[in-house]
Amino acid sequence: MELLLDPNVWIAFAMLTALEIVLGVDNIIFISILVGRLPVHLRDQARRLGLGFAMLSRLALLFSLSWVMGLKDDLFQVLGQGISGRDLVLLFGGLFLLYKASHEIFVEVEAREEDGPPATDAATMKAAGSRMFWAIIGQIAVIDIVFSLDSVITAVGMVDQIGVMVAAVVASVGIMLVAAKPIGEFVDRHPSVKVLALAFLVMVGMALTAEAFEMHVPKGYIYAAMAFSLAVEALNLRARAKRLAHAAAAGQENRATSS
């Protein structure tokens, strides 16, 4: 009860929740893009499973803090550079994110039809949808672990009460769960925003890979660049909408004149 009445605890909870949400932006984007490849009726379920696994992985790491902190210890050296368990997780996670984001950009820009013609048999379509669903859940689970490790290490550096950390993780994932669907639908409606989001994931993958070799790239730089790019794209979307509205109005006027 004393813990709940302590204002410092509530300040720490608010700050950590906000930080977890910021650190979870790249996770939401990754999930939204992958889920967008699924049939519409499976997307909500995939989002819930993806973010649910993100919360479970964060909580599991929080309850094994001694093991997580041990990941910072060097396992071996390469050319005089110490390599720890955390470095390996960040390296493989960063490389996976680079590959996946680059592949999705290629599919979006150059090879939308690379999967061939759609199956017409209902059973075949159902089986293919099920395989794709679990393949995407598996990919989300892999990247969730990478993002969770970064998130938990940051949380440990800010707060020393495990209860506050758990509450902040649950609250942040709950907020992300609410935000994931509108973000995913917005990205699906605007292909240029999707490519921009994928480029953002490429930047995050490069940052994770650099972090594995002790070359720290402040995430503030990445988020600032992304915010600027999104602001420019928002202006482009507004200008495009105005052009379409003017074209539609001109078309209506022409049809009225000709009639």
C-alpha positions as a Markdown table, in Angstrom:
| # | Residue | x | y | z |
|---|---|---|---|---|
| 1 | Met | 0.0 | 0.0 | 0.0 |
| 2 | Glu | 2.9 | 2.4 | 0.8 |
| 3 | Leu | 4.3 | 1.7 | -2.7 |
| 4 | Leu | 1.0 | 2.7 | -4.3 |
| 5 | Leu | 0.9 | 6.0 | -2.3 |
| 6 | Asp | 4.5 | 6.9 | -3.2 |
| 7 | Pro | 4.4 | 9.7 | -5.9 |
| 8 | Asn | 7.9 | 8.7 | -7.0 |
| 9 | Val | 6.6 | 5.3 | -7.9 |
| 10 | Trp | 3.8 | 6.8 | -10.1 |
| 11 | Ile | 6.3 | 9.1 | -11.8 |
| 12 | Ala | 8.6 | 6.2 | -12.5 |
| 13 | Phe | 5.7 | 4.2 | -13.8 |
| 14 | Ala | 4.5 | 7.0 | -16.1 |
| 15 | Met | 8.1 | 7.6 | -17.4 |
| 16 | Leu | 8.8 | 3.9 | -18.0 |
| 17 | Thr | 5.4 | 3.3 | -19.7 |
| 18 | Ala | 6.0 | 6.2 | -22.0 |
| 19 | Leu | 9.5 | 4.9 | -22.8 |
| 20 | Glu | 8.2 | 1.3 | -23.4 |
| 21 | Ile | 5.7 | 2.7 | -25.9 |
| 22 | Val | 8.4 | 4.7 | -27.7 |
| 23 | Leu | 10.6 | 1.6 | -27.8 |
| 24 | Gly | 7.7 | -0.4 | -29.0 |
| 25 | Val | 7.0 | 1.8 | -32.1 |
| 26 | Asp | 9.3 | -0.3 | -34.3 |
| 27 | Asn | 7.7 | -3.5 | -32.9 |
| 28 | Ile | 4.2 | -2.2 | -33.9 |
| 29 | Ile | 5.4 | -1.2 | -37.4 |
| 30 | Phe | 7.0 | -4.6 | -37.9 |
| 31 | Ile | 3.8 | -6.4 | -36.7 |
| 32 | Ser | 1.5 | -4.2 | -38.8 |
| 33 | Ile | 3.5 | -4.8 | -42.0 |
| 34 | Leu | 3.6 | -8.5 | -41.6 |
| 35 | Val | 0.0 | -8.8 | -40.5 |
| 36 | Gly | -1.0 | -6.8 | -43.6 |
| 37 | Arg | -0.1 | -9.8 | -45.8 |
| 38 | Leu | -2.7 | -12.0 | -44.1 |
| 39 | Pro | -6.3 | -12.4 | -45.0 |
| 40 | Val | -8.5 | -9.7 | -43.3 |
| 41 | His | -10.2 | -12.2 | -41.0 |
| 42 | Leu | -6.9 | -13.3 | -39.5 |
| 43 | Arg | -5.2 | -9.9 | -39.0 |
| 44 | Asp | -6.7 | -9.1 | -35.6 |
| 45 | Gln | -5.9 | -12.5 | -34.2 |
| 46 | Ala | -2.3 | -12.2 | -35.5 |
| 47 | Arg | -1.9 | -8.7 | -33.9 |
| 48 | Arg | -3.2 | -10.0 | -30.5 |
| 49 | Leu | -0.9 | -13.0 | -30.6 |
| 50 | Gly | 2.1 | -10.9 | -31.7 |
| 51 | Leu | 1.7 | -8.3 | -29.0 |
| 52 | Gly | 0.7 | -10.9 | -26.4 |
| 53 | Phe | 4.0 | -12.7 | -27.1 |
| 54 | Ala | 5.8 | -9.4 | -26.9 |
| 55 | Met | 4.4 | -8.9 | -23.4 |
| 56 | Leu | 5.2 | -12.4 | -22.3 |
| 57 | Ser | 8.7 | -12.2 | -23.5 |
| 58 | Arg | 9.3 | -8.9 | -21.7 |
| 59 | Leu | 7.8 | -10.3 | -18.5 |
| 60 | Ala | 9.9 | -13.5 | -18.8 |
| 61 | Leu | 13.0 | -11.4 | -19.2 |
| 62 | Leu | 12.1 | -9.2 | -16.3 |
| 63 | Phe | 11.7 | -12.2 | -14.0 |
| 64 | Ser | 15.1 | -13.5 | -15.0 |
| 65 | Leu | 17.0 | -10.3 | -14.5 |
| 66 | Ser | 20.2 | -12.0 | -13.3 |
| 67 | Trp | 20.3 | -14.0 | -16.5 |
| 68 | Val | 19.6 | -10.9 | -18.6 |
| 69 | Met | 22.4 | -8.9 | -16.9 |
| 70 | Gly | 24.7 | -11.9 | -17.4 |
| 71 | Leu | 24.2 | -11.5 | -21.1 |
| 72 | Lys | 26.4 | -8.5 | -21.0 |
| 73 | Asp | 29.4 | -10.6 | -20.0 |
| 74 | Asp | 31.8 | -11.4 | -22.9 |
| 75 | Leu | 31.7 | -14.9 | -24.2 |
| 76 | Phe | 34.6 | -14.6 | -26.6 |
| 77 | Gln | 36.6 | -12.1 | -28.6 |
| 78 | Val | 36.9 | -11.3 | -32.3 |
| 79 | Leu | 39.8 | -9.1 | -33.3 |
| 80 | Gly | 40.1 | -7.8 | -29.8 |
| 81 | Gln | 36.3 | -7.0 | -29.6 |
| 82 | Gly | 34.5 | -8.7 | -26.8 |
| 83 | Ile | 31.3 | -10.5 | -27.9 |
| 84 | Ser | 28.6 | -11.1 | -25.3 |
| 85 | Gly | 25.3 | -13.0 | -25.4 |
| 86 | Arg | 23.4 | -9.7 | -25.7 |
| 87 | Asp | 25.7 | -8.7 | -28.7 |
| 88 | Leu | 24.8 | -12.0 | -30.5 |
| 89 | Val | 21.1 | -11.5 | -29.9 |
| 90 | Leu | 21.3 | -7.9 | -31.3 |
| 91 | Leu | 23.4 | -9.0 | -34.2 |
| 92 | Phe | 21.2 | -11.8 | -35.4 |
| 93 | Gly | 18.1 | -9.8 | -34.7 |
| 94 | Gly | 19.5 | -6.8 | -36.6 |
| 95 | Leu | 20.4 | -9.0 | -39.6 |
| 96 | Phe | 17.0 | -10.7 | -39.6 |
| 97 | Leu | 15.3 | -7.3 | -39.5 |
| 98 | Leu | 17.5 | -6.0 | -42.3 |
| 99 | Tyr | 16.7 | -9.1 | -44.4 |
| 100 | Lys | 13.0 | -9.0 | -43.7 |
| 101 | Ala | 12.5 | -5.3 | -44.3 |
| 102 | Ser | 14.6 | -5.4 | -47.5 |
| 103 | His | 12.6 | -8.3 | -48.7 |
| 104 | Glu | 9.3 | -6.6 | -47.9 |
| 105 | Ile | 10.4 | -3.5 | -49.8 |
| 106 | Phe | 11.3 | -5.6 | -52.8 |
| 107 | Val | 7.9 | -7.3 | -52.7 |
| 108 | Glu | 6.1 | -4.0 | -52.3 |
| 109 | Val | 8.0 | -2.1 | -55.0 |
| 110 | Glu | 9.0 | -4.7 | -57.6 |
| 111 | Ala | 7.3 | -8.1 | -57.1 |
| 112 | Arg | 3.7 | -7.7 | -55.8 |
| 113 | Glu | 2.7 | -10.7 | -57.8 |
| 114 | Glu | 5.7 | -12.9 | -57.0 |
| 115 | Asp | 3.6 | -15.4 | -55.2 |
| 116 | Gly | 1.8 | -16.4 | -58.4 |
| 117 | Pro | -1.9 | -16.5 | -59.1 |
| 118 | Pro | -4.2 | -17.0 | -56.2 |
| 119 | Ala | -5.4 | -20.5 | -55.4 |
| 120 | Thr | -9.0 | -21.2 | -56.3 |
| 121 | Asp | -9.6 | -24.3 | -54.3 |
| 122 | Ala | -11.1 | -23.4 | -50.8 |
| 123 | Ala | -9.1 | -26.1 | -49.0 |
| 124 | Thr | -5.9 | -25.1 | -50.6 |
| 125 | Met | -6.5 | -21.4 | -49.8 |
| 126 | Lys | -7.3 | -22.3 | -46.1 |
| 127 | Ala | -4.1 | -24.4 | -45.8 |
| 128 | Ala | -2.0 | -21.7 | -47.4 |
| 129 | Gly | -3.5 | -19.1 | -45.1 |
| 130 | Ser | -2.8 | -21.2 | -42.0 |
| 131 | Arg | 0.8 | -21.8 | -43.0 |
| 132 | Met | 1.3 | -18.1 | -43.7 |
| 133 | Phe | -0.4 | -17.2 | -40.4 |
| 134 | Trp | 2.0 | -19.4 | -38.3 |
| 135 | Ala | 5.0 | -18.4 | -40.4 |
| 136 | Ile | 4.3 | -14.7 | -39.7 |
| 137 | Ile | 3.6 | -15.4 | -35.9 |
| 138 | Gly | 7.0 | -17.1 | -35.8 |
| 139 | Gln | 8.8 | -14.1 | -37.4 |
| 140 | Ile | 7.0 | -11.8 | -35.0 |
| 141 | Ala | 8.1 | -13.9 | -32.1 |
| 142 | Val | 11.8 | -13.8 | -33.2 |
| 143 | Ile | 11.9 | -10.0 | -33.5 |
| 144 | Asp | 9.8 | -9.6 | -30.2 |
| 145 | Ile | 12.6 | -11.3 | -28.3 |
| 146 | Val | 15.2 | -8.9 | -29.8 |
| 147 | Phe | 13.1 | -5.8 | -29.0 |
| 148 | Ser | 12.2 | -7.2 | -25.6 |
| 149 | Leu | 15.8 | -7.6 | -24.6 |
| 150 | Asp | 16.5 | -3.9 | -25.5 |
| 151 | Ser | 13.4 | -2.8 | -23.7 |
| 152 | Val | 14.1 | -4.8 | -20.5 |
| 153 | Ile | 17.7 | -3.6 | -20.2 |
| 154 | Thr | 16.5 | 0.0 | -20.6 |
| 155 | Ala | 13.8 | -0.6 | -17.9 |
| 156 | Val | 16.3 | -2.0 | -15.4 |
| 157 | Gly | 18.4 | 1.1 | -15.9 |
| 158 | Met | 15.5 | 3.4 | -15.0 |
| 159 | Val | 13.6 | 1.6 | -12.2 |
| 160 | Asp | 14.6 | -0.8 | -9.5 |
| 161 | Gln | 11.1 | -2.1 | -8.4 |
| 162 | Ile | 10.1 | -5.2 | -10.3 |
| 163 | Gly | 6.4 | -4.5 | -9.7 |
| 164 | Val | 6.7 | -1.1 | -11.4 |
| 165 | Met | 8.5 | -2.6 | -14.4 |
| 166 | Val | 5.8 | -5.3 | -14.8 |
| 167 | Ala | 3.0 | -2.8 | -14.5 |
| 168 | Ala | 4.6 | -0.5 | -17.1 |
| 169 | Val | 5.1 | -3.4 | -19.5 |
| 170 | Val | 1.5 | -4.5 | -19.2 |
| 171 | Ala | 0.2 | -0.9 | -19.6 |
| 172 | Ser | 2.4 | -0.2 | -22.6 |
| 173 | Val | 1.4 | -3.4 | -24.4 |
| 174 | Gly | -2.2 | -2.6 | -23.7 |
| 175 | Ile | -1.9 | 0.8 | -25.3 |
| 176 | Met | 0.0 | -0.7 | -28.3 |
| 177 | Leu | -2.7 | -3.3 | -28.7 |
| 178 | Val | -5.2 | -0.5 | -29.1 |
| 179 | Ala | -3.0 | 1.5 | -31.5 |
| 180 | Ala | -1.8 | -1.5 | -33.6 |
| 181 | Lys | -5.0 | -1.9 | -35.7 |
| 182 | Pro | -5.5 | 1.8 | -36.8 |
| 183 | Ile | -1.8 | 2.0 | -37.5 |
| 184 | Gly | -1.9 | -1.2 | -39.6 |
| 185 | Glu | -4.9 | -0.1 | -41.5 |
| 186 | Phe | -3.4 | 3.3 | -42.2 |
| 187 | Val | -0.2 | 1.7 | -43.5 |
| 188 | Asp | -2.2 | -0.7 | -45.7 |
| 189 | Arg | -4.2 | 2.2 | -47.2 |
| 190 | His | -1.0 | 4.2 | -48.1 |
| 191 | Pro | 1.7 | 2.1 | -49.9 |
| 192 | Ser | 4.1 | 5.0 | -49.8 |
| 193 | Val | 3.8 | 5.1 | -46.0 |
| 194 | Lys | 4.4 | 1.4 | -45.9 |
| 195 | Val | 7.7 | 1.7 | -47.9 |
| 196 | Leu | 8.7 | 4.5 | -45.5 |
| 197 | Ala | 7.9 | 2.3 | -42.5 |
| 198 | Leu | 10.0 | -0.5 | -44.0 |
| 199 | Ala | 12.9 | 2.0 | -44.6 |
| 200 | Phe | 12.6 | 2.9 | -40.9 |
| 201 | Leu | 12.9 | -0.8 | -40.0 |
| 202 | Val | 16.0 | -1.0 | -42.1 |
| 203 | Met | 17.5 | 1.8 | -40.1 |
| 204 | Val | 16.5 | 0.0 | -36.8 |
| 205 | Gly | 18.1 | -3.2 | -38.1 |
| 206 | Met | 21.3 | -1.3 | -38.9 |
| 207 | Ala | 21.3 | 0.3 | -35.5 |
| 208 | Leu | 20.9 | -3.1 | -33.8 |
| 209 | Thr | 23.7 | -4.6 | -35.8 |
| 210 | Ala | 26.0 | -1.6 | -35.0 |
| 211 | Glu | 25.0 | -2.0 | -31.3 |
| 212 | Ala | 26.2 | -5.6 | -31.4 |
| 213 | Phe | 29.7 | -4.2 | -32.1 |
| 214 | Glu | 29.5 | -1.5 | -29.4 |
| 215 | Met | 28.8 | 1.3 | -31.8 |
| 216 | His | 25.9 | 2.9 | -30.1 |
| 217 | Val | 23.4 | 4.9 | -32.3 |
| 218 | Pro | 21.1 | 7.0 | -30.2 |
| 219 | Lys | 17.5 | 6.0 | -31.0 |
| 220 | Gly | 16.6 | 9.7 | -30.8 |
| 221 | Tyr | 18.4 | 10.3 | -34.1 |
| 222 | Ile | 16.5 | 7.5 | -35.8 |
| 223 | Tyr | 13.1 | 8.6 | -34.4 |
| 224 | Ala | 13.9 | 12.3 | -35.3 |
| 225 | Ala | 14.7 | 11.2 | -38.9 |
| 226 | Met | 11.5 | 9.1 | -39.0 |
| 227 | Ala | 9.4 | 11.9 | -37.6 |
| 228 | Phe | 10.7 | 14.3 | -40.3 |
| 229 | Ser | 10.1 | 11.8 | -43.1 |
| 230 | Leu | 6.5 | 11.2 | -41.8 |
| 231 | Ala | 5.9 | 14.9 | -41.7 |
| 232 | Val | 7.0 | 15.3 | -45.3 |
| 233 | Glu | 4.9 | 12.3 | -46.3 |
| 234 | Ala | 1.8 | 13.7 | -44.5 |
| 235 | Leu | 2.2 | 16.8 | -46.6 |
| 236 | Asn | 2.4 | 14.6 | -49.7 |
| 237 | Leu | -0.7 | 12.7 | -48.7 |
| 238 | Arg | -2.6 | 15.9 | -48.1 |
| 239 | Ala | -1.5 | 17.4 | -51.5 |
| 240 | Arg | -2.5 | 14.1 | -53.2 |
| 241 | Ala | -5.9 | 14.1 | -51.6 |
| 242 | Lys | -6.5 | 17.7 | -52.7 |
| 243 | Arg | -5.5 | 16.9 | -56.3 |
| 244 | Leu | -7.9 | 13.9 | -56.3 |
| 245 | Ala | -10.7 | 16.0 | -54.9 |
| 246 | His | -10.1 | 18.7 | -57.5 |
| 247 | Ala | -10.0 | 16.1 | -60.3 |
| 248 | Ala | -13.3 | 14.6 | -59.0 |
| 249 | Ala | -15.0 | 18.0 | -58.9 |
| 250 | Ala | -13.8 | 18.8 | -62.4 |
| 251 | Gly | -15.1 | 15.5 | -63.7 |
| 252 | Gln | -18.5 | 16.2 | -62.1 |
| 253 | Glu | -18.6 | 19.6 | -63.7 |
| 254 | Asn | -17.7 | 18.2 | -67.1 |
| 255 | Arg | -20.4 | 15.6 | -66.9 |
| 256 | Ala | -22.9 | 18.2 | -65.8 |
| 257 | Thr | -22.0 | 20.5 | -68.7 |
| 258 | Ser | -22.2 | 17.7 | -71.3 |
| 259 | Ser | -25.6 | 16.6 | -70.0 |
